Amino acid sequence: MFADYSMAELGAIFAMQGFAGLILFSVFVLMALGLAIIFGQMGVINMAHGEFMILGAYVTYLMSNLFADFMPALFSMYFFVAMILAFIASGLLGLFVEWAMIRHLYKRPLDTLLATWGLSLILQQTYRSVFGAREVGVSIPDWMMGSLPLTDLIEVPINGIFVMVLAVGISLAVYIMMFRSRWGKQVRAINQNRVMAGAVGINTEWTDRLTFGIGCGVAGVAGSAFTMIGSTGPTAGQLYIVDTFLVVVFGGAGSLLGTIASAFSISQAQSIMEFFLSGSMAKVLTLLVVVGILMIRPQGLFSLKLRK
Amino acid sequence: MSDEISDNKTNGVSRRAVLAGGTALTASLFMPKGLRAADFPTAEVNTTGLAVTDDTVTIGILHSITGTMAISETGSVQAEKLAISQINAQGGILGRKIEYIQEDGASDWPTFAEKARKLLLNDKVASVMGCWTSASRKAVLPVFEQHNGFLYYPTFYEGLEESPNVIYTGQEATQQIIAGLDWVNQSKGAKTFYLLGSDYIWPRTSNKIARKHIENFMDGCKVVGEEYYPLGHTQFNSVINKIRLRKPDVIYAIVVGGSNVAFYKQLKAAGIDMTQEKPLLLTISVTEDEIRGIGGENIDGAYACMKYFQSLENENNLAFVAAFKEMWGDDMVIGDVTQAAYLGPWLWKAAVEKAGSFDVDKVREASPGVELTTAPEGYVKVHENHHLWSKTRVGRAQADGQYEVVFETADLVEPDPFPEGYQ
């Protein structure tokens, strides 16, 4: 397979393949962070995670049209506005859902699974009724498309770099909120002992609601970013949900570091195997290895004590 | 619950559309004279208890309007309704207006089978326009064969099927594939091919035919890679690097659904500019409908091989596009399958009139040899094997989301659902 190529060409291909793996890693981190907050810190299995992402994507679509129609001069910058609004929209929907549905189901984890699955169907049909069954095309500013030539042979996709920077940024923000802010301290306290946390004056209800909202908001930002690399349609959220749960569960629920480590190992394994084997085979092998490891270590790679 | 809509109750807007479309087409249509219901007593044209009265005939429309496949099937439903209203505006079939009962397959194959049974047994429909994916067609096939229904199936598909109860108005695989490969070889000098597809029956069968043709019938050409990705796969950077490594002249892509959008966006982002044609991209799975989701600027310069493009410049097609937009809105685009779905009601009308009866057995007998001079794609004719003779065309995608037709076979291509030497 490699006989006809010079070392330089091979080096370039492998370098680009390395970047492909890193981009996949960033995509996984973005997908999984929101869910890691909700599932890890609150124990809520949110099957509608993909639909919160797609809400962010639709917000981006609306903004791209709005800017193209009314502020064409600022079009190249609209993406940043769109991401902030995506966070707000998905976050607000998250707050509402927590208030209307999730808070009544905290003691019945299996019911949240069913309820959020129902929610995902409702949201899908809502998107279909509002935006139509067809996928919508989101126009991306020119500077974000195309590739950046690092050397003569190595080219790196700009949107990939954008996703990488965004993943690092959001991970840092979540880390600071979780471990350096008052809210984070409260979340962790509730996670360790809900009754005690309530007794020392922490508003557990409001903290729960905010946690769920922020998790959903992060999902919205991810969805907004994914308009660059994927499709935006009523059911597009379903494309991400399996990988998202895979990453979070494999990493160990409750551990943000675990989520990142698991995103890294799954993405690298998959990207390398995709290069040497066929796409479907790579997926099969990845899933087999993950299932195997979870059988030996059901708590995932990293684990913290969960709320009992 | 069924969703029964009588076409006589169409609202003002679509009635106007109907009339406009009707008059536009009437000029070019062969209008059978004197086809009044009185000349065709119901007892004679319907001996098998179908839903035919003295002034109406009921047919079924069976597509997914909810679920994942709604994206693709919406266009087919719209085209079929347009055809039905135009036929009614001309006086219907054997003097009878067409009414339709629409059922939702909901992107779920057992549901398709159940709804098909309901349409045939409860509603006694005279024919059904429906299905999109091969899986849904395979699910309803036993129902249609057992209860002797008659289905018009619009999608280009993998072939390897020939049911007495189905008319296939899309192309089967060899019709669609071979002409495109020969064209790219002869006019672009392409020698090496990288085959890529979503992992299910249609891309796999199509690539198998493509590989046989490249290796056995095209001198000095070879396949340098063949690869499949699960449906819904969204990360294509690895395969793009592999393509770089193999340096094929042609990327032959049969990616479908949401993956499609991801594939073309990432191809562009990776710096592979398709307008340079190094490598050239040839697809059989991207119609104008799909480009709406992908974005014209992301697929600019790619080639697609199928039988119909919205940009075809002939009188039939201009009238069809105008009527379609009038009925469903100016922002509509029309893809290959939508046009094929539009042919269904017209082909059925022609077969019924030729048979002088709505009975399924008589319509089936009359169907081979039925021809349509008014099809938007041009002249088509039904083959003995229930597929259509049709031309194959190659289009070049443009940034505005339309195709520019760059090649068209000189003659109609014979359908060959069981191609020898390709299996």
Interface residues (C-beta under 8 A of the other chain):
Chain A: M1 Y5 I13 M16 Q17 F19 A20 I23 L24 V27 Q125 R128 G132 A133 R134 E135 V136 G137 V138 S139 I140 M145 G146 S147 P149 E155 P157 I158 N159 G160 F226 M228 I229 G230 S231 T232 G233 P234 T235 A236 Q238 L239 Y240 Q270 S271 E274 F275 S278 G279 S280 K283
Chain B: I65 T66 G67 T68 A70 I71 T74 D199 E227 Y228 Y229 P230 G232 H233 T234 Q235 N237 S238 V239 I240 N241 K242 R244 L245 G258 N260 V261 A262 K265 Q266 K268 A269 A270 G271 D289 R292 G293 I294 G295 G296 E297 N298
